[in-house]
Amino acid sequence: MISLTLNKIYDVVEQDDEYYRIVDDTDEDYLYPKSMFEVI
């Protein structure tokens, strides 16, 4: 289950070529594909 809110700004904890590690709405950090996000 993905625990992200549309249009919310998330801080990236770590990244590699394909994924961002983000603390999501459950207050846990998980890897999410970069394609799911827009860098601002």
Wavefront OBJ file of the C-alpha trace (Angstrom):
o trace
v 0.000 0.000 0.000
v 1.322 3.433 -0.911
v 0.982 6.019 1.827
v 1.556 9.237 -0.051
v -0.620 12.304 -0.433
v -1.061 13.832 -3.865
v 0.632 17.267 -4.217
v 2.389 16.988 -0.848
v 6.067 17.923 -0.656
v 8.283 15.137 0.676
v 11.937 15.298 1.679
v 14.246 12.750 0.101
v 16.317 10.897 2.692
v 18.448 9.025 0.147
v 18.462 8.323 -3.582
v 19.987 6.076 -6.201
v 19.568 5.837 -9.977
v 15.937 4.701 -9.888
v 14.525 5.261 -6.395
v 14.026 7.854 -3.670
v 13.924 6.877 -0.016
v 11.169 9.014 1.470
v 9.516 9.225 4.866
v 5.888 8.757 3.859
v 2.618 9.497 5.665
v 3.124 6.507 7.991
v 6.331 8.150 9.336
v 8.368 5.238 7.984
v 10.924 5.484 5.209
v 10.429 3.464 2.027
v 11.807 3.339 -1.487
v 9.614 4.838 -4.198
v 10.347 5.002 -7.928
v 11.567 8.406 -9.062
v 8.941 8.381 -11.798
v 6.271 8.964 -9.131
v 7.637 12.405 -8.233
v 8.327 15.817 -9.647
v 11.435 17.578 -8.357
v 10.742 21.143 -7.241
l 1 2 3 4 5 6 7 8 9 10 11 12 13 14 15 16 17 18 19 20 21 22 23 24 25 26 27 28 29 30 31 32 33 34 35 36 37 38 39 40
